[in-house]
Amino acid sequence: MRACIGLVSFAIVGCSSAGPSDASVSRDAPPDAPCATEDPSERAPYTITFAGAPVSLFGPPAAPRFEEVFELLASSGADAFYPWFGLVDTGGTATIAPHFYYFLPRAWSGGELACETVSPYAAAEGRLDLVFPALLFSAGEGASPFDEAVFRERYASVATSCWAGHEARVVAHQVFDEVAWAHTRASGTGETRPLEDVARAVAILHELDDRPTLLVEAPGPLLFGADTSLDAAERERLVSLFWSAVEQTAPRVDRFGFDVYPVPYFSLGAVGDYVQLASERAPATGRVAVLQAFSYGAESGHTLDVRGPTAAEARFMAFDAIVAGATQLIWYGASALDLSREDDAAVWEGVLSTTRTLAALGPWLGGEEVPLETTGTGVSVFARRAGADGPLTVVLLNRSDTTTEGTALLPRTYDLVRGEDGARPTVEGREVRVPMAPWSVTVLRAQDCP
């Protein structure tokens, strides 16, 4: 994780040796000044992947600017990129920008836009890792029988033509996409999806290389619950079928999670809820959370007037996923954003701003987890300690639509407790209290002065 600690500012609240102060630490100073006692971890407890970025950033298809975009993402705190270049998605059919074909061999693309012409794998060197859509190896996703020979042939084609010399940049495989959701939706048509294909694909990939496999699923119960065309009995049947399908697929992969895009239709708390559900349904897998980096308006080509996440909402969703246990965050859908539009540009900047914050805080959250008690309606708390007896970083989440007071009971008293971005906690011994707006995040640092 690339960490730029100076990107986060903290306000000094109180220090026993100097008394309370309202002075602010400069954004050019690390957030642990002036009372640092331990260095942060070298690694954050999570990684950040971008599944797409605004296509205009990549330039014209004939002269793509992969290096510039990858550098932008890396300098903003991203660890990896997934090649999604969807512009418009209506009725389940996506229009894909031609830049995508540079990730494939010429034998697949059939033209000059191929990895042999311009290699995004080479462009990623020294900048980002890449997650590959291994679902492209399979001719069997959908109703067709799984063809192992085709799967192996396609893997070999990409590995030889595109990855050669840059194998280390490809760090994971995505195996299919929302397969349990597709299986359940097709249950009334007689065209249910072959769930066993997941295990078959994973077995081959684990034989061919040691990259982890990941599977992303739609939040079926949430979506069925919002479908007004379903009666209660049909909804219950579909939800049961969905979870049965998940139990057949999710445990087969190395990492599993849901893509939850709540704005503006659902509660923001659905993000953390589905991270927890993924842990319950596939506890032996690593935890993925796919986050909303688009608006449904942008995805429709702006034929719909539907807003995307604000900066505050993007921030909440990311922290909600982390507090719930996600170790891989994936920002999905930014390829649909039109940066010439003020609303789309605001969504993109909000996602980048959140990513910069996560990159700055990440190393401080990479230490020992410290369980804390908390009060306040809908409030969750997450704490990590840097070093054996170093600063304690506390994340408080108000997971409700009402203003409340978040309270954390620290494991002991500290000389100094500070709040991020102007938060002013009240400290009484071990108890820390801070007012919290609906669906908000407060980050605190507790430490001793030397």
Order of alpha helices (4+ residues) and beta strands (2+ residues): beta-beta-alpha-beta-beta-beta-alpha-alpha-beta-alpha-beta-alpha-alpha-beta-alpha-alpha-beta-alpha-beta-alpha-alpha-beta-alpha-beta-beta-beta-beta-beta-beta-beta-beta-beta
